[in-house]
Each structure stands twice: as C-alpha cells, then as structure tokens.
Amino acid sequence: MNQPHQAYVGDITYISTQEGWLYLAVVIDLYSRQVVGWSNGGAYAD
C-alpha cells in the first residue's frame, strides 16, 4: 500500500469474562497501521 484508505483489515476477538463472552471487533488501515474503527459487544452466556 502506498496511500492511506486503500485497504483495511479486521479482526474479531472473543474475551471470556465472569458474565460470559464479550466480543471486540477492530478495523485497521493497512498503510498507516492505525485503528480506524472498533466496537465491542455485550456479554452473552453459553
């Protein structure tokens, strides 16, 4: 990549808590390697 805002990558991670699983989603700009967006979701039980 030779310019920002051309390609992005994302990942979703699940984190175990005492109340259940919490998810964290992140989007990163491949050029700058900066986080451009993220979201987390409420815990849910199995």
Secondary structure, 3 states (H helix, E strand, C coil): CCCCCCCEEEEEEEEEECCEEEEEEEEEECCCCCEEEEEEEEEECC
